[in-house]
Amino acid sequence: MQEKRLLPVNLDSYKPLRELVLEAIREAIISGALKPRERLMEIQLAEELGVSRTPIREALRKLELEGFIVMVPRKGAYVADISFKDIADVFEIRAALEALAAGLAAERITEEEMEYLERHLVEKADAIAHNDMVRLVEIDTQFHEAVYRASRNERLFTIINNLREQIQRFRATSLAYPGRMKQSLEEHRLIVEAIQARDVPGARQAAQDHIENAENSMIESIKKDGFPIAD
């Protein structure tokens, strides 16, 4: 790293320091501030985040387990590459799980949860109008989590959440592709309409189409921006 791209962690937060450091580095990787193949120097990360090297070391070990970084013997830690195979694997799993969740939600959703999804459509449209990518990613994440909860399947919710960080790494890149934000909103609307109509096959198909389109946008965005990617 040649420039400072991480803000000091908030030491007044109620969260443990190691968790704050982990989240800060993970978010920098997800947002692209720390790029694939970039070397991560413990001392520089510690200086930027305003902490000692101990929580940095702990965070790097956890991020290695999550697949965000790789440890190279005698060379140190590097941000992990994203390969087209990685993208295909994650989206393939996600498409199947999201379709299942949407279908179950169409059977089991409550009126209160339905209103929550409808409010998210309004909030997402507002975020798009203001080109607020940070808020958009947050709203997008909340929308999908609401569908998972409405499925009334705790194991499904847990399995999808285990993919959460890998999905987040891709989400912002996909939404950044020209025209994708508005397209994503319309796809969310189709999911909501199918769930509202208790149309199980329609909800499953709408959710699957949405994830497949997100994958295509992700790949096109990578190609367009020359994002470093493994063979």
N, C-alpha and C positions, 0 to 999 in steps of 0.2 A: 504494500500500500504506500502510495506516494503522497496522498492527501488525506486530510481528516474528513471522514464521512460518517462517523458515529458520534452521537451526542452523549455526554456524561450521563450515567444512570441517576435516577432520582433516589437518593439515599434516604429520603423521608418516607418512601413507599412502605406499605405494610408487608410487602412481599420479601422473602429472604433474598439476600444479595446475589447468591448464586443463580436464583431464578431470574432476577432482573438482567443479569449479565447474559444468561442463556437466551432470553427473549430478545435482547438487543442485537446480539450477533446473528441469531436466526432470522430476525426481521431484515437485517442488512443484506443477508443472502437472498431472502425471498424478494426483496425490492430491487435487487441488482446492484446495490451500492457496493457490495463485495461480489466480485464476478467469478464465474467458473475458472478454475486453474490458478486463481490468485493465492499467493502464499499468505498465511495468517501468522503474523509475528506476535507472540504473547506480550512482549514488552510494549509494542505499539498499541495493541488493543487495550492493554491496561491503562496506558496514558490517555487514550481517547475517551475511555469510559470512566476514568477517574477512580479506578479500583486497583487492588494488588493483583499479582499474577496468579494467585491461588484460585479465585473464582473463574478466571479466564481458562485455566487448565482444566478445571472441572467442566466448564461449559463445552470446551472443545471435545472432551471425551464423550459427552452426551450427544453432541452434534454428529460425531462419528457414528454412533449407534443409530441415529436417526437417518443417516445417509446424506447429510448436508456437507460433510467434509470427509477428506481421506487423510490418513496419517502415512506419510512416506518415510520408511526407515532412513535415518541419518540425514533427512532433509526437512522434516517438519510437517506442519498441517497445511492443507490446501483446500480451497472450496471445491467441492465435488463437481465434476462435469455433469451436464444433463445430456443424455443421449436420446435419439429418437425412439429407441427401444424402451427407455425409462418412461418417456411420455406415453407411448402406446400401452405399456403395462398398467400404469396408474389409471389412465382414462378408460381402459377396457374394464378394469375392476369397478371403477366408479360408475360407469354407464349402467352396468348390471345392478349395482346396489341402489343407485338413484331411481332406476325404473321400478325396482321392487318397493322402495320406500314410498314412491308416489302412488303406486297401485294400492298399497295398504292404506295410505292416507285417504284415498278416495273412498275407502270402505269405512274408515274409523275416525275421521277428523270431526272435531266439535265445531259448533258455530263460532265460539270464541276464537279458536285457532284459525278458522276460515277468515274472520275479520282481520286477524293479525297478518295473514298472508296478503290480503287486499291492501292493508296499510303499507306493507313493504313495497308494493308496486308503485304507490304514490311517492314514497320516500326515494325509491330508486330513480324514478323519473326526475325528481328534483335534483338529485346528485348528478345525474347526467346533464341536466340543464346548466348546472354550475361547474361542470367539468371537474368535479371533486373526486379524484380517483381513490384517495384514501377512504373516504366515506362510502364510495361505491363498493369497494372490495368488502368493507365491513357489512354493508347492507346485504350484499350478495351472499356472504357467509351466513348471516342470520336467517335469510330466506331458506336456504337449504337445510339448516339445522331445524327450522320450524317444521319442514316437511318430514324430516327424520323423526321428530318427536310425535308428530301426528300419526305415524305408522303404528305406534303403540307396540313396537318391538325393540326392547331394550338391547338385545344382543346385536341387532342390526345397527342400532345407534352407536354402540361401542365399536363395532367393526369399522364403520365409516369414519368415526372420530380418530381411529388409529391411523387413518390415511390423511388426516386433517393437515398436518404440516407439509406433507408432500404435495397435497392439492393446493395449499396456499402458495407454494413456490411457483406454481403454474398460473394461478388465477389472475394476478395482475398483468402478466404478460399477455394472456389471452384477451382480457378486456381492453388492453391498450391498442389492439389491432383496429385500424380505421373502420368505423361502422359497427364494430362488435358490441359496443355498449347498448345502442338502441336495439340491435338484433336480440341481444340477451334479454332485454326488458320484454320484448314481444314474446320470446320463448317462455319466460316466467309467466307471462299473462296466459299463455296457452295451457301451461301446467295448472295454474290456479283455476281456470275455467273448467278443465277436465275434472279436477278434484271436486269442485263445487257441484258439478253435474253428476257426481258419483260414477263417473265413467272410468272404470278401472283400466281397461285396455288403452283408452285414450290417454290417461294420465301416465301410464307406463311408457307409451310411445313418445309422448311429449317430453318426458324427462330424458329418455334415451337420446332423442334427437338433439336436445339441448346440450348434453355432454359431448356428443359427437361433433357438434358444431364448435363447441369450445375448444376441443382438441384440434380441429382444423385451423381455427384462428390462431391458436398457440403456435402451431408449426409454421404458418404463414408469417406470423410476427417474428419468429426466430430467423427465418430466411430473409425477411425484409431488412431487419436491423443488423444482420451479421453477428448475431449472438453466438459466443463460443459454444460449440457443442461437440461431443465425442462422436467418434465413428461407430 
